[in-house]
Amino acid sequence: MAGSKKKNIAATILGKVALNSAKAAADSRCMYCLHQPKQPAGIKKLFR
């Protein structure tokens, strides 16, 4: 039981990191060319 709980915690943390990374990518631009690269349609839900 302890092993599955640790896996769930790791999955939860990884999910939160992925969500925050996607939010940051949705609200930012390319720092070299100052353009907005193509993004998946589902990421539009994460805009501010």
C-alpha positions in Angstrom: 0.0 0.0 0.0 2.8 2.4 0.8 4.3 1.8 -2.7 1.1 2.8 -4.5 0.7 5.9 -2.4 4.2 7.0 -3.3 3.5 6.4 -7.0 0.3 8.5 -6.7 2.2 11.4 -5.0 4.8 11.3 -7.8 2.1 11.2 -10.5 0.3 14.1 -8.8 3.5 16.2 -8.6 4.4 15.4 -12.2 0.9 16.3 -13.4 1.1 19.7 -11.6 4.5 20.4 -13.1 3.2 19.5 -16.6 0.1 21.7 -16.2 2.2 24.7 -15.0 4.6 24.3 -17.9 1.8 24.2 -20.3 0.3 27.3 -18.8 3.6 29.1 -19.1 4.0 28.0 -22.7 0.5 29.2 -23.5 1.2 32.7 -22.1 4.7 33.2 -23.6 6.4 33.8 -26.9 9.6 32.6 -28.5 12.4 34.6 -27.0 14.6 34.5 -30.2 12.1 35.4 -32.9 9.3 37.1 -30.9 6.7 35.0 -32.6 4.0 32.7 -31.3 4.7 29.1 -32.5 1.9 26.8 -33.4 0.3 25.1 -30.4 -2.2 22.3 -29.9 -5.9 23.3 -29.9 -6.3 22.1 -26.3 -3.8 24.5 -24.9 -6.2 27.4 -25.7 -8.1 26.5 -22.5 -5.0 27.5 -20.5 -4.7 31.1 -21.6 -5.1 33.7 -18.9 
